[in-house]
């Protein structure tokens, strides 16, 4: 490849193009769901914002949570255990806040070794011994066993570094939004990677009181914004995450986020699938519209 060519398109545009090309090579969109020989991707919803992606020969976690101290009594019920891993194992985190980067969960998931990928420019510590730490720049695909994971832009309620993750594997493509708020990158992500078989998006529209003066504005997607993002991304189904905490003086989510989500999804035509923590997504189950 010639240097004049690289100068002409720019490094950032070149990397974005490579990300899309790599993802397309893993899953050609026109044939992704028709491949009978593709391994089946299973997806389990974990506690809070966590999910587990499972292939016959590999396991990938995103934002797993195992430490009950992260929320204490504010998060009802027992935390979903991570369980045994299978094959090559990796963990992705969207950012380093303690309800998304839990060193206890990372250590448990990677007890036998594996890859830990996180946003470039952050330093999630402590890291378990023996893991392959992989700081991941935006738009640059990360090959983790049978998974291709690409960090894409997100916006944090405090302005801290955060990404969302696009993951391709087993004939499917999913999007995990961490606890992003609304931003202007949805269209670019949708054009580059969409449509998605499933998008996992936060919905609780939380308002924070820890930093002063208090803004009074949502620092996480509201239910209506999550539906709008899912529509722009070309989501075949929206799976809500990141909701259900008991409010406190410094953290308050919107009233009845699931009811608001169902109302917004019904009015927009976005397909909605609500999965309880610990349950697995069933690709064959009809989704509500």
C-alpha positions in Angstrom: 0.0 0.0 0.0 1.5 3.3 -1.0 2.1 6.2 1.3 0.4 8.7 -1.0 -2.8 6.6 -0.7 -2.6 6.7 3.2 -2.0 10.5 3.1 -5.0 11.0 0.8 -7.6 9.3 3.0 -6.2 10.0 6.5 -5.3 7.5 9.2 -8.6 7.8 11.1 -10.7 7.2 7.9 -8.4 4.3 7.0 -8.8 2.7 10.5 -12.6 3.1 10.3 -12.6 1.4 6.9 -10.5 -1.4 8.2 -12.8 -2.0 11.2 -15.8 -2.3 8.9 -13.9 -4.5 6.5 -12.7 -6.9 9.2 -16.2 -7.1 10.7 -17.7 -7.8 7.2 -15.1 -10.5 6.6 -16.2 -12.3 9.8 -19.9 -12.0 9.1 -21.0 -11.1 5.5 -24.3 -9.4 6.3 -26.2 -10.7 3.3 -25.5 -14.3 4.4 -24.9 -14.1 8.1 -28.2 -15.5 9.2 -28.4 -18.1 6.4 -25.2 -19.9 7.3 -26.3 -23.3 8.6 -22.7 -24.2 9.3 -22.0 -21.2 11.6 -21.6 -22.0 15.3 -24.6 -20.8 17.3 -23.9 -17.7 19.5 -25.7 -17.9 22.8 -26.1 -14.7 25.0 -26.8 -14.7 28.7 -27.8 -11.5 30.5 -25.8 -11.2 33.8 -26.4 -8.7 36.6 -26.8 -5.0 36.0 -25.1 -4.3 32.6 -23.2 -7.6 32.2 -23.6 -10.1 29.4 -22.0 -13.4 28.5 -21.4 -14.5 24.9 -20.9 -18.2 24.5 -19.7 -20.2 21.5 -18.8 -23.9 21.6 -15.1 -23.0 21.6 -15.0 -19.7 23.4 -16.5 -17.4 26.1 -16.6 -13.6 26.1 -17.9 -11.4 28.9 -18.8 -7.7 28.7 -19.0 -5.6 31.9 -19.4 -8.6 34.2 -20.3 -7.9 37.9 -19.5 -10.2 40.8 -18.8 -7.9 43.7 -22.0 -7.2 45.7 -20.3 -4.1 47.2 -20.6 -2.3 43.9 -24.2 -1.6 44.6 -24.9 -3.0 48.0 -28.6 -3.1 48.9 -29.5 -0.9 46.0 -29.4 -3.7 43.5 -32.1 -6.3 44.6 -31.5 -10.0 44.4 -28.4 -12.2 44.2 -25.8 -11.4 41.6 -25.8 -13.9 38.7 -22.7 -16.2 38.9 -20.4 -16.1 36.0 -20.2 -19.9 35.8 -17.6 -22.0 34.1 -16.0 -20.7 30.9 -15.5 -22.7 27.8 -12.5 -22.5 25.4 -10.7 -19.2 24.8 -12.0 -16.6 27.2 -12.0 -12.9 27.1 -13.5 -10.0 29.0 -14.4 -6.6 27.6 -15.2 -3.5 29.7 -16.8 -0.3 28.5 -15.2 1.9 31.2 -13.6 1.8 34.6 -16.5 2.8 36.9 -16.9 0.0 39.6 -20.3 -1.2 38.4 -18.8 -1.9 35.0 -15.1 -2.8 35.7 -15.2 -5.2 38.6 -11.7 -6.7 39.3 -13.3 -9.6 41.2 -15.4 -10.6 38.1 -12.4 -10.2 35.7 -10.2 -12.3 37.9 -12.9 -15.0 38.2 -13.6 -15.0 34.4 -9.9 -15.2 33.5 -8.7 -17.5 36.3 -7.3 -19.8 33.6 -5.9 -17.0 31.6 -7.3 -15.1 28.6 -7.6 -11.6 27.1 -8.8 -8.5 28.9 -9.7 -5.6 26.5 -10.5 -2.1 27.6 -10.7 1.4 26.2 -7.3 2.8 25.3 -6.4 5.7 27.6 -7.7 4.0 30.7 -5.8 1.9 33.3 -8.2 -0.6 35.0 -6.4 -1.9 38.0 -5.7 -4.4 39.5 -5.4 -6.9 36.7 -5.3 -10.6 37.4 -1.9 -12.2 36.8 -1.3 -14.0 33.5 -3.9 -12.2 31.4 -3.2 -10.6 28.1 -4.1 -6.9 28.7 -5.2 -5.2 25.5 -5.8 -1.4 25.6 -8.1 -0.9 22.5 -8.3 2.2 20.4 -11.6 3.3 18.9 -12.6 1.6 15.7 -9.7 -1.0 15.8 -11.0 -4.6 15.8 -9.7 -6.9 18.5 -9.6 -10.6 17.7 -10.3 -12.6 20.8 -10.5 -16.3 20.0 -13.5 -16.7 17.7 -14.9 -13.2 18.6 -14.2 -10.0 16.8 -14.8 -7.0 19.1 -14.5 -3.4 18.0 -14.7 -0.4 20.5 -16.9 2.4 19.2 -17.6 5.9 20.6 -19.8 6.3 23.7 -20.4 9.2 26.0 -20.0 9.0 29.8 -22.2 11.0 32.2 -19.1 12.4 33.9 -17.0 12.8 30.8 -14.7 9.9 31.6 -13.4 7.7 28.8 -16.0 5.1 27.8 -16.7 3.0 24.7 -19.4 0.7 23.4 -18.6 -2.6 21.9 -19.6 -4.2 18.6 -19.0 -8.0 18.7 -19.3 -10.4 15.7 -19.3 -14.1 16.3 -21.2 -17.3 15.4 -23.2 -15.7 12.5 -24.4 -12.8 14.7 -23.6 -9.2 15.4 -24.4 -7.5 18.7 -23.9 -4.1 20.2 -23.3 -3.4 23.9 -23.8 0.2 25.1 -22.3 0.1 28.6 -24.1 3.0 30.3 -23.7 5.6 27.6 -25.9 8.6 27.3 -27.1 10.1 24.0 -24.5 11.2 21.5 -24.0 11.9 17.8 -22.2 8.7 16.7 -25.2 6.4 16.4 -25.6 7.1 12.7 -21.9 6.4 11.9 -21.9 3.2 14.0 -25.2 2.0 12.3 -23.8 2.7 8.8 -20.5 1.0 9.6 -21.7 -2.1 11.4 -25.5 -2.4 11.2 -27.9 -4.0 11.1 -27.5 -5.7 14.5 -29.1 -9.0 15.6 -29.4 -7.6 19.1 -28.5 -4.4 20.9 -28.0 -4.3 24.7 -28.7 -0.7 25.8 -29.0 1.0 29.2 -32.5 2.5 29.8 -32.7 4.0 33.3 -32.0 7.6 32.5 -30.1 8.0 35.8 -29.5 11.4 37.3 -26.4 11.7 39.5 -25.9 13.8 42.6 -22.3 13.1 43.5 -20.8 16.0 41.6 -21.8 19.6 42.3 -23.6 21.5 41.1 -26.1 18.8 40.1 -27.1 19.0 36.5 -30.6 17.5 36.7 -30.0 15.9 33.3 -29.9 12.2 32.6 -26.3 10.7 32.5 -27.5 7.5 30.9 -29.9 6.8 28.0 -33.5 7.2 28.9 -36.0 4.6 27.7 -37.0 6.8 24.8 -33.4 7.5 23.8 -32.6 3.8 23.9 -35.4 3.1 21.4 -34.2 5.9 19.2 -30.6 4.6 19.3 -31.9 1.0 18.5 -33.8 2.3 15.5 -30.8 4.2 14.1 -28.5 1.2 14.7 -30.9 -1.1 12.7 -31.5 -3.4 15.7 -33.5 -6.5 15.1 -34.2 -6.6 18.8 -33.5 -4.3 21.7 -32.5 -5.9 25.0 -32.6 -3.5 28.0 -29.8 -3.5 30.6 -28.7 -1.2 33.4 -31.9 -0.6 35.3 -33.7 -1.7 38.5 -31.7 -0.1 41.4 -33.3 1.3 44.5 -33.0 5.1 44.3 -30.8 7.0 46.7 -30.2 10.7 47.3 -27.3 10.6 44.7 -28.6 8.1 42.2 -32.1 8.1 40.8 -33.4 6.4 37.7 -36.6 7.3 35.8 -39.9 5.9 37.2 -40.8 2.5 35.8 -38.2 2.4 33.1 -39.5 -0.9 31.6 -43.0 0.5 31.2 -41.7 3.6 29.5 -39.5 1.5 27.3 -42.4 -0.7 26.2 -44.5 2.4 25.4 -41.7 4.0 23.3 -40.9 0.7 21.5 -44.5 0.1 20.6 -44.9 3.6 19.2 -41.7 3.3 17.1 -41.9 -0.3 15.8 -38.7 -1.3 17.5 -38.7 -5.0 18.5 -38.2 -5.4 22.2 -37.0 -8.5 24.2 -36.8 -8.2 28.0 -34.5 -10.8 29.5 -34.3 -11.4 33.3 -30.8 -11.6 34.8 -29.5 -15.1 34.4 -31.7 -16.0 31.4 -30.4 -16.6 27.9 -31.6 -14.9 24.8 -33.6 -17.1 22.6 -33.1 -16.1 18.9 -36.2 -18.0 17.9 -38.6 -16.3 20.3 -40.8 -13.8 18.6 -40.1 -10.3 19.8 -42.7 -7.7 20.9 -43.3 -4.7 18.8 
